[in-house]
Amino acid sequence: MSEKDEKKMETMQKQMEETMVKMKKEFDEKMDMLEVEAQKTLDKSRDVVREHPLTSLGIAFGVGLIVGAILLKSMDKD
């Protein structure tokens, strides 16, 4: 490999490393934002359940029945 090719390879490698560092930083920032939003949503959900416990229980029960029925149907097909 010529010296020119080696320099070109080194330049490309540095560019790739810089891009990876930028991508990692952006990913970490997005994950932090997502974590904050998830925590806000969890807090809001807890507040709703505390304010309306019977309604929440009824919804959970209904969803459980639906999921159970779907699972039973899918097991019968096998």
VMD Tcl script that builds the backbone (N, CA, C; Angstrom):
set m [mol new atoms 234]
animate dup $m
set s [atomselect $m all]
$s set {name element resname resid chain x y z} {
  {N N MET 1 A 0.846 -1.173 0.000}
  {CA C MET 1 A 0.000 0.000 0.000}
  {C C MET 1 A 0.894 1.240 0.000}
  {N N SER 2 A 0.512 2.201 -0.793}
  {CA C SER 2 A 1.318 3.412 -0.882}
  {C C SER 2 A 1.075 4.307 0.330}
  {N N GLU 3 A 1.972 5.249 0.490}
  {CA C GLU 3 A 1.865 6.187 1.610}
  {C C GLU 3 A 0.588 7.022 1.484}
  {N N LYS 4 A 0.247 7.347 0.265}
  {CA C LYS 4 A -0.980 8.110 0.014}
  {C C LYS 4 A -2.211 7.310 0.458}
  {N N ASP 5 A -2.221 6.034 0.134}
  {CA C ASP 5 A -3.339 5.179 0.536}
  {C C ASP 5 A -3.412 5.041 2.057}
  {N N GLU 6 A -2.264 4.927 2.683}
  {CA C GLU 6 A -2.231 4.806 4.142}
  {C C GLU 6 A -2.785 6.061 4.807}
  {N N LYS 7 A -2.406 7.224 4.272}
  {CA C LYS 7 A -2.925 8.486 4.811}
  {C C LYS 7 A -4.432 8.560 4.640}
  {N N LYS 8 A -4.893 8.138 3.473}
  {CA C LYS 8 A -6.319 8.152 3.198}
  {C C LYS 8 A -7.054 7.235 4.187}
  {N N MET 9 A -6.492 6.067 4.439}
  {CA C MET 9 A -7.087 5.123 5.392}
  {C C MET 9 A -7.120 5.716 6.800}
  {N N GLU 10 A -6.035 6.358 7.210}
  {CA C GLU 10 A -5.970 6.982 8.540}
  {C C GLU 10 A -7.026 8.073 8.667}
  {N N THR 11 A -7.171 8.875 7.616}
  {CA C THR 11 A -8.163 9.947 7.615}
  {C C THR 11 A -9.571 9.369 7.723}
  {N N MET 12 A -9.833 8.325 6.966}
  {CA C MET 12 A -11.148 7.690 7.015}
  {C C MET 12 A -11.415 7.089 8.393}
  {N N GLN 13 A -10.398 6.482 8.982}
  {CA C GLN 13 A -10.564 5.885 10.304}
  {C C GLN 13 A -10.866 6.962 11.345}
  {N N LYS 14 A -10.163 8.078 11.273}
  {CA C LYS 14 A -10.416 9.179 12.209}
  {C C LYS 14 A -11.833 9.719 12.037}
  {N N GLN 15 A -12.269 9.861 10.790}
  {CA C GLN 15 A -13.623 10.345 10.531}
  {C C GLN 15 A -14.656 9.380 11.091}
  {N N MET 16 A -14.412 8.094 10.927}
  {CA C MET 16 A -15.337 7.087 11.452}
  {C C MET 16 A -15.378 7.141 12.972}
  {N N GLU 17 A -14.220 7.288 13.598}
  {CA C GLU 17 A -14.179 7.375 15.057}
  {C C GLU 17 A -14.921 8.611 15.556}
  {N N GLU 18 A -14.721 9.741 14.889}
  {CA C GLU 18 A -15.415 10.969 15.269}
  {C C GLU 18 A -16.927 10.811 15.106}
  {N N THR 19 A -17.343 10.176 14.022}
  {CA C THR 19 A -18.762 9.946 13.790}
  {C C THR 19 A -19.342 9.043 14.870}
  {N N MET 20 A -18.613 8.003 15.247}
  {CA C MET 20 A -19.083 7.094 16.292}
  {C C MET 20 A -19.218 7.816 17.632}
  {N N VAL 21 A -18.276 8.684 17.951}
  {CA C VAL 21 A -18.350 9.440 19.200}
  {C C VAL 21 A -19.581 10.349 19.184}
  {N N LYS 22 A -19.820 11.022 18.052}
  {CA C LYS 22 A -20.998 11.887 17.932}
  {C C LYS 22 A -22.279 11.080 18.077}
  {N N MET 23 A -22.338 9.932 17.413}
  {CA C MET 23 A -23.534 9.094 17.474}
  {C C MET 23 A -23.787 8.599 18.886}
  {N N LYS 24 A -22.736 8.212 19.585}
  {CA C LYS 24 A -22.877 7.736 20.968}
  {C C LYS 24 A -23.408 8.851 21.852}
  {N N LYS 25 A -22.873 10.055 21.672}
  {CA C LYS 25 A -23.321 11.201 22.463}
  {C C LYS 25 A -24.800 11.495 22.191}
  {N N GLU 26 A -25.191 11.507 20.924}
  {CA C GLU 26 A -26.586 11.758 20.571}
  {C C GLU 26 A -27.495 10.663 21.119}
  {N N PHE 27 A -27.047 9.419 21.024}
  {CA C PHE 27 A -27.826 8.298 21.551}
  {C C PHE 27 A -28.022 8.446 23.048}
  {N N ASP 28 A -26.960 8.769 23.770}
  {CA C ASP 28 A -27.055 8.936 25.223}
  {C C ASP 28 A -28.013 10.066 25.589}
  {N N GLU 29 A -27.952 11.164 24.837}
  {CA C GLU 29 A -28.855 12.288 25.098}
  {C C GLU 29 A -30.306 11.877 24.860}
  {N N LYS 30 A -30.566 11.161 23.759}
  {CA C LYS 30 A -31.930 10.712 23.460}
  {C C LYS 30 A -32.420 9.738 24.533}
  {N N MET 31 A -31.554 8.854 24.990}
  {CA C MET 31 A -31.940 7.899 26.025}
  {C C MET 31 A -32.269 8.622 27.328}
  {N N ASP 32 A -31.495 9.648 27.650}
  {CA C ASP 32 A -31.783 10.433 28.853}
  {C C ASP 32 A -33.146 11.110 28.739}
  {N N MET 33 A -33.428 11.683 27.575}
  {CA C MET 33 A -34.717 12.336 27.362}
  {C C MET 33 A -35.852 11.323 27.452}
  {N N LEU 34 A -35.644 10.157 26.867}
  {CA C LEU 34 A -36.659 9.108 26.902}
  {C C LEU 34 A -36.907 8.638 28.330}
  {N N GLU 35 A -35.852 8.522 29.102}
  {CA C GLU 35 A -35.990 8.109 30.500}
  {C C GLU 35 A -36.805 9.130 31.296}
  {N N VAL 36 A -36.552 10.407 31.072}
  {CA C VAL 36 A -37.299 11.460 31.763}
  {C C VAL 36 A -38.778 11.394 31.376}
  {N N GLU 37 A -39.053 11.238 30.082}
  {CA C GLU 37 A -40.438 11.164 29.618}
  {C C GLU 37 A -41.135 9.918 30.156}
  {N N ALA 38 A -40.428 8.809 30.195}
  {CA C ALA 38 A -41.015 7.581 30.727}
  {C C ALA 38 A -41.362 7.749 32.205}
  {N N GLN 39 A -40.489 8.415 32.942}
  {CA C GLN 39 A -40.752 8.638 34.364}
  {C C GLN 39 A -41.961 9.547 34.555}
  {N N LYS 40 A -42.088 10.583 33.716}
  {CA C LYS 40 A -43.255 11.468 33.792}
  {C C LYS 40 A -44.542 10.692 33.515}
  {N N THR 41 A -44.504 9.837 32.496}
  {CA C THR 41 A -45.676 9.040 32.156}
  {C C THR 41 A -46.028 8.080 33.282}
  {N N LEU 42 A -45.040 7.467 33.872}
  {CA C LEU 42 A -45.272 6.561 34.997}
  {C C LEU 42 A -45.888 7.301 36.177}
  {N N ASP 43 A -45.371 8.482 36.465}
  {CA C ASP 43 A -45.925 9.286 37.562}
  {C C ASP 43 A -47.386 9.660 37.298}
  {N N LYS 44 A -47.686 10.048 36.051}
  {CA C LYS 44 A -49.064 10.401 35.700}
  {C C LYS 44 A -49.977 9.184 35.836}
  {N N SER 45 A -49.498 8.033 35.395}
  {CA C SER 45 A -50.300 6.810 35.501}
  {C C SER 45 A -50.588 6.475 36.954}
  {N N ARG 46 A -49.588 6.596 37.789}
  {CA C ARG 46 A -49.784 6.338 39.222}
  {C C ARG 46 A -50.815 7.295 39.816}
  {N N ASP 47 A -50.756 8.556 39.406}
  {CA C ASP 47 A -51.722 9.537 39.906}
  {C C ASP 47 A -53.143 9.157 39.506}
  {N N VAL 48 A -53.321 8.735 38.253}
  {CA C VAL 48 A -54.649 8.351 37.782}
  {C C VAL 48 A -55.161 7.146 38.565}
  {N N VAL 49 A -54.282 6.156 38.796}
  {CA C VAL 49 A -54.698 4.971 39.542}
  {C C VAL 49 A -55.073 5.347 40.977}
  {N N ARG 50 A -54.322 6.245 41.573}
  {CA C ARG 50 A -54.638 6.680 42.946}
  {C C ARG 50 A -55.961 7.442 43.006}
  {N N GLU 51 A -56.233 8.236 41.982}
  {CA C GLU 51 A -57.464 9.023 41.962}
  {C C GLU 51 A -58.692 8.167 41.632}
  {N N HIS 52 A -58.502 7.110 40.858}
  {CA C HIS 52 A -59.614 6.272 40.411}
  {C C HIS 52 A -59.258 4.786 40.564}
  {N N PRO 53 A -59.112 4.324 41.784}
  {CA C PRO 53 A -58.651 2.941 41.979}
  {C C PRO 53 A -59.626 1.877 41.465}
  {N N LEU 54 A -60.914 2.069 41.663}
  {CA C LEU 54 A -61.871 1.050 41.202}
  {C C LEU 54 A -61.945 0.984 39.686}
  {N N THR 55 A -61.937 2.131 39.058}
  {CA C THR 55 A -61.938 2.163 37.598}
  {C C THR 55 A -60.683 1.488 37.056}
  {N N SER 56 A -59.556 1.781 37.667}
  {CA C SER 56 A -58.293 1.182 37.242}
  {C C SER 56 A -58.325 -0.330 37.406}
  {N N LEU 57 A -58.868 -0.786 38.505}
  {CA C LEU 57 A -58.980 -2.221 38.755}
  {C C LEU 57 A -59.890 -2.872 37.710}
  {N N GLY 58 A -61.001 -2.242 37.416}
  {CA C GLY 58 A -61.923 -2.768 36.408}
  {C C GLY 58 A -61.286 -2.858 35.036}
  {N N ILE 59 A -60.538 -1.826 34.666}
  {CA C ILE 59 A -59.859 -1.827 33.361}
  {C C ILE 59 A -58.822 -2.939 33.324}
  {N N ALA 60 A -58.041 -3.070 34.390}
  {CA C ALA 60 A -57.020 -4.123 34.440}
  {C C ALA 60 A -57.663 -5.506 34.339}
  {N N PHE 61 A -58.775 -5.694 35.029}
  {CA C PHE 61 A -59.489 -6.966 34.984}
  {C C PHE 61 A -59.975 -7.257 33.561}
  {N N GLY 62 A -60.566 -6.261 32.921}
  {CA C GLY 62 A -61.064 -6.419 31.551}
  {C C GLY 62 A -59.960 -6.735 30.564}
  {N N VAL 63 A -58.862 -6.035 30.688}
  {CA C VAL 63 A -57.720 -6.292 29.799}
  {C C VAL 63 A -57.201 -7.707 30.030}
  {N N GLY 64 A -57.146 -8.125 31.288}
  {CA C GLY 64 A -56.704 -9.483 31.597}
  {C C GLY 64 A -57.608 -10.534 30.978}
  {N N LEU 65 A -58.915 -10.298 31.020}
  {CA C LEU 65 A -59.857 -11.230 30.394}
  {C C LEU 65 A -59.642 -11.308 28.888}
  {N N ILE 66 A -59.468 -10.169 28.267}
  {CA C ILE 66 A -59.270 -10.137 26.811}
  {C C ILE 66 A -57.980 -10.855 26.426}
  {N N VAL 67 A -56.899 -10.543 27.124}
  {CA C VAL 67 A -55.614 -11.189 26.823}
  {C C VAL 67 A -55.718 -12.697 27.061}
  {N N GLY 68 A -56.372 -13.086 28.147}
  {CA C GLY 68 A -56.548 -14.510 28.427}
  {C C GLY 68 A -57.336 -15.209 27.334}
  {N N ALA 69 A -58.397 -14.567 26.861}
  {CA C ALA 69 A -59.212 -15.152 25.795}
  {C C ALA 69 A -58.403 -15.295 24.510}
  {N N ILE 70 A -57.627 -14.289 24.190}
  {CA C ILE 70 A -56.792 -14.353 22.977}
  {C C ILE 70 A -55.769 -15.480 23.102}
  {N N LEU 71 A -55.144 -15.597 24.264}
  {CA C LEU 71 A -54.160 -16.665 24.455}
  {C C LEU 71 A -54.811 -18.046 24.381}
  {N N LEU 72 A -55.984 -18.196 24.949}
  {CA C LEU 72 A -56.674 -19.477 24.873}
  {C C LEU 72 A -57.018 -19.853 23.442}
  {N N LYS 73 A -57.491 -18.876 22.674}
  {CA C LYS 73 A -57.816 -19.139 21.257}
  {C C LYS 73 A -56.568 -19.534 20.481}
  {N N SER 74 A -55.469 -18.847 20.743}
  {CA C SER 74 A -54.243 -19.160 20.000}
  {C C SER 74 A -53.699 -20.533 20.392}
  {N N MET 75 A -53.918 -20.957 21.630}
  {CA C MET 75 A -53.463 -22.280 22.063}
  {C C MET 75 A -54.347 -23.365 21.471}
  {N N ASP 76 A -55.629 -23.087 21.277}
  {CA C ASP 76 A -56.551 -24.072 20.689}
  {C C ASP 76 A -56.215 -24.348 19.222}
  {N N LYS 77 A -55.685 -23.345 18.522}
  {CA C LYS 77 A -55.346 -23.502 17.108}
  {C C LYS 77 A -54.146 -24.405 16.917}
  {N N ASP 78 A -53.283 -24.481 17.902}
  {CA C ASP 78 A -52.072 -25.303 17.789}
  {C C ASP 78 A -52.441 -26.710 17.971}
}
mol reanalyze $m
mol bondsrecalc $m
mol representation Tube
mol addrep $m
